[in-house]
Amino acid sequence: MGNSNEIKEAEQFIKLIKDATLNDGHSRMDDKVWERLLDPPQSILKIDDPDLLFSI
């Protein structure tokens, strides 16, 4: 019986992920993060550190 409960729980989790949005009740983003997402920087990023560049 435990197996069917695990399946139900997994299905509920998958549904939550599928239905998730950036502005749902679980979002904790502040206004600055919203602004950055809605209006991302348009300039070219210059990275001089080769390790940082490689990690991206």
Secondary structure, 3 states (H helix, E strand, C coil): CHHHHHHHHHHHHHHHHHHCCCCCCCCCCCHHHHHHHHCCCCCCCCCCCHHHHHHC
